[in-house]
Amino acid sequence: MTYPFGAVVGMDDMRLALLLNAVSPAVGGVLVRGEKGTAKSTAVRALAAVLPPVDVVPGCRFACDPATPDPGCPDGPHDTGVPGQTRPARLVELPVGASEDRVVGSLDLERALTEGVKAFEPGLLAAAHRGVLYVDEVNLLHDHLVDLLLDAAALGTAYVEREGVSVRHAARFLLVGTMNPEEGELRPQLLDRFGLTVEVAAPRDPAERAEVVRRRFAYDADPAGFTATWASDESALAQRIAEARTRLPHVVLSDAALGQVTSVCAAFDVDGLRADLVTARAAIAHAAWCGREEVTEDDVRVAARLALPHRRRRNPFDAPGLDDDTLEQALDDARPEDDPPEGGGPDHDGGGSPPPPPDGGPAPDDGPPRAEGRAEAPDDRQYRDKGGAEPGDGGSAPERGAVAPADPFRTRRLEVPGIGAGVAGRRSRARGDRGRVVGATRPTGTVTRLHLTGTVLAAAPHQVARGRTGPGLRIAREDLRQATLEGREGNLVLFVVDASGSMGSRSRMAAVKGAVLSLLLDAYQRRDKVGLVTFRGVGAELALPPTWSVEAAAARLRELPTGGRTPLAAGLLRAHDALRVERVRDPQRRPLLVVVTDGRATGARGGDHLGDARRAASLLAHGDVASVVVDCESGPVRLGLAGVLGTALGARTLRLEELAAESLAATVRSVREAA
């Protein structure tokens, strides 16, 4: 696995993480995070070429080992005396848009009911058995598919169950996922299921970048010759992996080394015990890779750097990372008093601590980023002009620096009315392939989810005509019914945030930002796409086009300055344009517009700014856009302009303090007490 295109890109951590999983698949796979164009896919595909070949039972679609065939193999039982067939380990790629049946396989339900035949078509999990399963853009994969993949990787077995008919087969594979964090994060629960994670970045050294380009040109000019140049290196690497696999069962994890593993995991306050298990397995694999028979402190150090950074996150806006001082202190605390600290250790190919990042690259171990210093506002004044205009004779309010948001809180769920048919998520009601059964329909193609009761009811009136005389039920193709499922979908949540001077004091703007940050956190948990439109001064801008990256939206929000006039109409029209474009790009994803404002509208003298805003709101309402207005007006005197805007939008209007889930619970309690 020399991955010649990426060998000079500074990816030692990724290379080591992949190799440790090649030595011991029990480590649990690798998640590679990095910006686009950093050869992530090239490195993963190169891994398959250096994995040891596997012996399989001839004709078995599930790659059974002839020495120990799976007794429950759907193609079995296999005769242990049959000689095996040797073939290379496979690299199976899972497309982001794959269906559940494509991943786990499918049963022919029609044949199962009408002929009593258990006909099973293997999926990608069966194809990847004893090889590599690679998921590019794993953060865009539907949650239920990620859960399914990780469960199969942990159990080593895949299950397919349809209405009482079930099939199981072995599915042991090395799971590798790659992702660009700018397109959205994995949920923490899923992130924790990957054994190791690494961050990659392109080099900033012009000489290294030039070498990558040269090698790419050399490959394009003569692929066969280029491959031959690196063949001996790949052969040596494959041999070393095979030797490490042979050595792995004999590596000893002493009580002292185990104490260091648990001390490090406790020091970083990780949840559960999966981190301890993964770190211990990675340390054992690293010792085997380095040719050692016993785990050392350096093995634990390297394993912790790869297994713990992504397990330290407490919310999606935390950056993954590991603090070097905390790691070394934890190792010192668990080290016997008479045992001196080990030296710096060898490099990554021989074991030891990862090298420092290249100049200009991101430091992986600095922990969560510190908040940048922010300019103080010259004057925090509360604007009370009942006409909605900013102070001064036609002048704009002074611009303030960015205000830090208040702490986020748990919000009530905002939904799009009606029933959609979008991608799986956790916000609005939708019909799809996940959820509870709510009815049955005639299938238009192959039955994937049989509605057994509906099928029996459809077949029952025809039993006499079909000549039924015994206890068996005679079922024809036209009797089959497909189950209709209702679950939840993910939506596009487009935030339109008023950042004008009318939003008042710094404390008020901090509360507004905290509320929007809370809604962003809610959108992250419900698997929504998000976008951000801001308006202030003389116009509006699409600060963040619709994206999966809630972190990017949170960063834009934190950096948002305030001040100036309130071009509310411009903000609504900019939102209308963004939704129109996104409807073409992603037509199945229903939008939810969240307007955060006090409802005031100001601009140049002589204009009907409130009228313009109402006309823009009417345009959105006629475009069948579900909306929510968050009223940020405060103080003893309220104009109620946000409510007027909500009426024009056909939207619910909530006061800022009503967003919290706790306020909803308090309202329900008060109603019950009054009753």
N, C-alpha and C positions, 0 to 999 in steps of 0.2 A: 504493500500500500504506500508506494512512494508519491502518489498523486503529483506527477511532475509539474502540472500547471499550478498547483498550490503549494509546492514545496518551499517557496521563498516568500510566502505570504504571512509568515509568523503564526502558524496554526498548530503549534506544538501541543497545546492543551487538547484540541480536537483530535489530533492524531493519537495521542496517548489514551484518551477516553475511548475511542473506537477500538484500539488494540486491547485494552483491558477487557472490554466486552467480548472481543474475539477469543481471548484466552478463557474467560469465564462468563458465558451468557447469563448466569444467575445474578450478575451485577444489576441487570434490569434495564439495559438500553441506554441510549444517549439522546439528549435533546441539544441540538446545535442552534444557537441564537446568533444572528448577525445580519448586518446590512446586506442589501442586494449586491450581487456581483463579487462575492468573496469566495467563490469556488466551494461552497458547502456541498452542493450536489456532486461535484467532481470527486471530492474526497470520499464521500459515502460510496459512490459507485466503484471507486478504486478498491474499497475494502473487500468486495466479493472476490476479487482476483487473487487475494492472498490467503483466503480462508482455506483450510484443509479440505480436500475432496471428501465426499460422503459415499458410503456403500448403501444401496437401496435394493429393495425387493423388486425384481423385474415385473413391470406391468402395474405396480401399486401406485395409485394416484396420490397417495398420502406419504410417500417417501419413507416407508417403514424401514428400519434397520434390520437386515437379515439375521443378525446375531441375536437381537432382542425385539422381534416384531410386536407391534401393539396388538394385544389380544382382542381389543374392541374395534379394530380397524374395519371401516365399512367395506373394504375390498378383501378382507380376510375371511376365515383364518389363513395364515400363511404357514407353509411348511418350513421349519427351521433348517431342513437339510438342503434347501435350494440355494445354489451359489448366488451371491449378490452381484449387482452391477454398480461399478464406480462411475460417478459423475461429479462435475464441479458443484460447489455450493451455489444455490440460486440467490439472486437479488430480485425481489419482487417489489414493484412499485405500486402503491395504492393511490389512485387518483382522488383528489379532494371531493369530487362529485359522485363518488361510488355509492351504491345503495347497500343497505344492510345485507341483502341476499348475495350481492357480489362479494362482500367481504367474508361472510361465514359460510356461504353455500346455500343451496335451496333444496327443498323437497318438492317433488311433483305431487301436489295434493290430489289432483284429479285421478292419477293412477293409484295413489294410496287408497282412495275411497272406492273407486269403481273396480279396481283389479286386485286390491290388497297387496300391491307391490311397493316396497319402500325404496323408491328411486331417488338417489341423492346426487346432486351435481356439486362437486367441491368448489370452494371459493378461494380467495386469495390467502387466507390463513393456512389452508392445506398446501397450497403451492409454496408458501414460505417456510414450511416445516423443515427444520435443520439447516436453515439458511438465514437470509437477511430480509426483513420487511421494512421498506423505506417509505416514509410519508413526507413528501415535500409540502411545505406550508401547512404543517400539522395544526397550527392555530386556527386555520379556516375550516378544519374538518368538524362536522357536526358532533356535538358533545356525546350523543349516545354511541356513535361509532368509535370515538376515542375511548370511552369507557369499555366498550367491547374489546378493543384491541389490547388495552392494558390489562384487563382481566384475563384474556387468553395468554398474554405474555407472562403473567404472574402464576397462573395455574398450569400452563403447559398443555391445556386442553381447550378445544372449541366445542361449543354445544349449539345445536340447531333444534329448536322445538317448535312444532306447529300443531296445535289442537291435539295434544296427546301423542303425537308421533315425534320421536326424538332420535337424533343421531349425534354421536360424539366421536371425536378423533383427536389424535395428538397434534399439538400446534406449539412446538418449541422453536423459537426464532429469536434472532437479535433484532430488537425494535430500534430504529433510528428515525428521529424526526428532525426536520430543519424548519426554521421559521425566521421571518423578518419582524422584529418587535414593533416596527412602525405600523404594521397591519393588524395589530391587536395581540393581546397576551392569552395564554392558556389560563383557565381557572386554576387557583392555587391547589385545589384537590387533585386536578389532573397533572399539574406540574410536578407535584410531589411523587407521582407514580413513576416518573422517569428516574432511573438510577442515577445517572450523571448528567450534568449540563455544562456546557462551555459557551463562552462568548468569543466570536471571531470578528475581526475587522481587517479591512484592506491595509496594506503597509503604506506609510507616508513617505518612505524613502524612495526618491525617484529611481535610484539604481535597481532596487528590488522590483519595482513596478515594470521597469524596462526588461528585466530578465523574464518576468512572467510573459510579457508580450512576445519576446523572442521565442520562448518555448512553444507558445501557441502557434506562431507562424511556422515553426519547424514541424509541428504535428500536422498542420494543414497541408504543408508541402509534401510530406512523406509519412503518412500514418504508420505504415508497417515498419519503416526504418526507425522512426521515433520510438515505437513500442519496443523494438528489439534493443535499443540503447538502454532501456530501463528494465529489461527482462531479468538480468542477473540480480539486480537489487530486489525486485519483487520476489524472486525465487528464494533469496536469502531470508527475506522477511517472513515469507510463508513457512519456511523451515523453522524459524525461531518461534512463531506462534504455535506450531505443532509441538515443539519441545516444551514450551511453557504449559500447554494443555496437559502433557504427560506428567509434568512436575507438580501441577496444581493440587492433586489430592494429597500430596505428601508435605505441603507447606503447613507449618505449625503456627497457630495464633495463640501465643502465650497469654497467661492471665495479665501480665504487665501490659502487653500490647492491647489486649481487650479493654483494660482499664483506661488506656489513653484514648481509645475510640469513644468510649462512653463519656469520658471527661470532656472531650471536645464537643460532642453532641449536646451535652448538658450545658456547656458554657455558652453555646449559641442559642439555647432555649428553643430548640426545634420541637415541633409537635410530634407525638407518637414515638414509636420505636423503629419505624422504617428507615430513618436516617442512620441509626446505629447498625442495622443489618447491612444496608448498602455500603456504608463506609468500611465495615469489617470485610465484606466480600471483595470490595475494590482493593483494599490493602493486601489481602491474600493474593489476588490476581497480580498486583504490582510486584509482590515478592517473587512470584513464579516467573513473571516476565523478566525480572532482573537476575534470575538464576539463583535465588536464595531459597533456603529450606525453612526459614523462619521469618515472621513479620517483624520489621524494625520500625523505629520511630519515623524514619523517612517515608516508609510505606504508608503509615498512618497520616502523615502530613500531606502527601500527594493525594491520597484518597479523600481526605477532608476538603481539600481545595476543589475537588471535582464533584463531590456528593452533597455538600452543604449550602453553597451560595443560594440556590433557588429555594431552599427550605427555610430560609430566614425571613422571607417576606410575610408581612402581616396584613397587607392590603395591596391591591393591584397597582397602586402608585408608588410602592417601595421599589427601589432598584435592587436587583440581586447583587450580592457581593459578600466578601468575607474579610473581616478585619485581621490583619497579620498579628497584631499585638495580642488580641484575644486568643488566637489560635496557639501562639507560642506559649502564652501563659497557661492555657489548658494543658498543653503537653508537659510543661514544667511541673504543674501541680500533680500530674499522674505519674511522673518519673520517680523511680526509687531514689532516695537521697544519695546513695553511693554510686549512682549511674550517671556519668557525665553526659551532657548533651552531645548528640552526634553532629558531625561536621556538615558542611553545606550539601554533601551528597552529589551524586552524578547528575548528568543531564537527563532529559525526559526519556531518551532511548534506553538509558541504563537505570533510570529511577531517580528519585529526588525531587526537590522542589521545582515548580515551574519557573522558567526565567521571567525576569521583569518584562512588562509590555514594551513594544518598540516605541521609540521616541515619537511623541505626539499621539500615541494610541491610548485608548481608555484603560485606566487601571482597574483590574477586575476585583481588587480586594479592598477598595476604599469604603465599602459599606454604602448606605443610602446617601444620596447627594445632599450637601448642605444647602440651605436656602441662600440664594444670592442676596446681597445687600440691596435695599430698596431706598429710593429717594423719599424723603419726608415731604408731605404736602405743606405748602406755605400757610394754608389756612383751611381748617376743616369746618366749613360753614354748612348749615342746613338751609336749603332753599325752600321758602314757604310761599312763593308768589302764586296766588290762587289762579292766576291766568295761565299758569304753566310755562311762563317765559323765564329765562335765566336773568340774573341781576344785570343791571347796567342798561344803557340806552342802546339796545340792539346789539351789544357786544356779546361775545361768547364767554362762558364761564372759564376760569383758568384751568389748564390741564394739570392733573395730579399724577404723581408716579403710581406704579402698580401697588395695589393694596393686597396684603396677604389674606387668603380666605380664612374664615372661621373653621373650626373643626367640623368635619362631616358628620352626618347623623343618618339613621335609617329612615328612608322615606316611604310614604304610601305608594302602592303600585298604581301608576297611570297607564290606562289601556286605550287601545283603539277600539271603538264600538264595532259590533258586528262580529262575523266569523270570517277569518281570512284563510288563505291557503299558502302561506309563505313558508320559509325554511324554519326548521325546528328551533325553538327558543323558549323563553319563560315569561313572556309579557302578555300578549293578547290571545284570545281564543282563536283556534284555527283547526281546520280539517287537514289531516295528513297521514303519515305512516307511523305516528307515535301518539300515545294517549289512551284514553278509555274508549271502549266500544259503545257507540251510541246508535247503531243501526246497521242495516245491511243493504247492499245494492247488487244488481247484476254486474258481473265483471265484464270489462271491455277487452281484456286480454287474459294473460295467465293469472290465476288466483295466487296471490302472495300471502294473504291473511284470510283464511277461511272463517266464515261465520257459520259455525256448526249448526246452531239452532235454526237459522234461516234456511240452510241447505236441507235439513231434515223436514221442515215445514213445507218447503217447495216440492219435495219428492213424495211426501206422504199421500197426497190425493191420487197419485198415479200408480200405486203399488198393485192394485188389482188388474189394471189394464196392462201392466208389464209382466203379469203372470207370476207374481210373488206367491210362493206357497210355504216357504220356510221362515225362520226367524230373521234372516238377513234382509237388509234394506237395499232395494235396487235404485241406484242413483245414476242419472244421466247428466251429460254435460250442462244441459240447460237448467239443472237444479242448483248448481253451485252458486253460492252467494259470497261476495267479498265483504268483509267487515269494514264498516265506516268508523274511523277513529277520530276523536276530538282531543286535542292537546293544546299546547301553547306554541306561539311563533315568536320569532325575533322581529323587531321593527327597526325602521330608521327613525331615530330620535334627533330632530334638528332643533338645536337651542338658538333662540334669538335673544341676545342679551343686551340690555340697555346699559351703555357705559358712559352716558352723558352726565353733565354737571347736575341735572335735576335729581340724580340718584342720591345726592346729599353727602353726608359726612362719611369719613373713612370707616367708622364703625358700622354704618349702614351698608356700605359697599362690601365690607368684609363679610357681613351676614349674607348678602346676596351671593357672593362668590362661594361661600360655604354651602349655601343651598344648592347652587348649580353643581358644585363638586359632589354633593351627596347624590344628586340625580345622575351624575356621570357614573358614580360607583354603582348605583342601582342598574344603570344601563349595561355596565360591564357584567354584572352578575346575571342579567337576563339575556345576554348574548345579542345585544342590539348593535347595529351600526350607529355611529354618532356623527354629527356635524355641528359647526359653530358659526353663527353669523353675529357680528357685533355692529352696533351703530352708535355714532357720536360725532360731534363736530358738524361736518358738512355732508356726510354720507355714511354708507354702510359697506362692510366688506365681508366676504366669506373667509373668515379667519382659519377655518379648517374644513376642507371638502369632506363629504361623507366618507368615513373610514371605520375600520375595526379598532383602531388604536385609541382607546379611551385615555391612555396615558398622554398621547399627543394633545388631545382636547384639554386635559387637566393642565398641561404645561402652558398652552395658549391662554387659558383662563387666568392662571397665576400672573402671567406677564402683562395682562390687559390693563392699560392705563385708563383713567377716567377724566371727564371734563368736556366742556363744550356744549353745543346745542343738542337737541333731541330730535334727529331726523327719523321719527318712528315710521313714516311711510316708506322711506328708503330701505329700512331694515326689513319690513314686511315684503316689499317687492324683491329684495335680494333673496329672501327665503323662498319666494315663489319661483324664481329662476332656478335656484339650486334644486328644489324638489322636482321641477319639470325635467331637468337634465337627468336626475337620478331615477326618475320613473322610467326613462328609456333604458338606462343601464341595468336596473334591477327591478323589473316590473312587478314581481311577486311580493316584494317587501313593502308593506304598507307604512306610510309615514305618520309620525306623531310630532306635531309642532309644539314646542314649549317656549312661550314668549315670556321673558322675565323683564318686567318694566313697571313703572308707576303710572303709565298711561298718558303721560304728558307728551305733547308734540310741539316743537318749536323750530324755527328756521329764520330765513330772511324776512324782513318786514313786508307786510302786505299779503302774505299767503294764507290760505285756509288750511293750515297744517293738520288740524284735527280732522277736517273733512277729507283731506288726502289720505290720512291714516285709515279712516273708516272705509274709503273706497278700496284701498289696498287690502284691507281685511276682508271685504266682500269678495274680492277676486279669489282669495284663498278659500273662503267658505264655499264658493261655487265650484271650486276645483276639487271638492270632496276630500279636503284635508282635515283630519281630526286634530284639534288644537286644545291646549291648556294654557291659560294665562295665569302667571304667578304675580300677584299684586304686591309690589314692593313699597307701596305708599305707607308712610308711618307718621306718627304725630297725632295730636288731639284733633286736628282739623283735616278731614279727608275729602278729596274731591270726587272720588269714585270713578276716575277716568279709565282705570284698568278694567272695571266692570263693563263700561260702555264698549271698550275694545273687545272684551270677551263676547258680548252680545253680537257685535258685528262679525266676529269670527265664527259664531255658533259654538263657542268653546265653554268649558268649565272655567270658572275663575276661582282661584284659591289664594288666600292671603299667605304671605311668606311663612308665617308660623304654622299654617295648616298643612304644610308639606310633610311634616314628621309623622311617622307611623304612630308614635305615642299620642299625638293630638287626636288622631282618628279613634284610637282606643278609648281615650278620655271622653270623646263625644258619645261613643256608643254606651259607655258606662253611665253617663249623665242621663241619656235618653231612657235607659233601663230603670234607673233610680226614679226618674219622674213618673214612669209608667207604674 
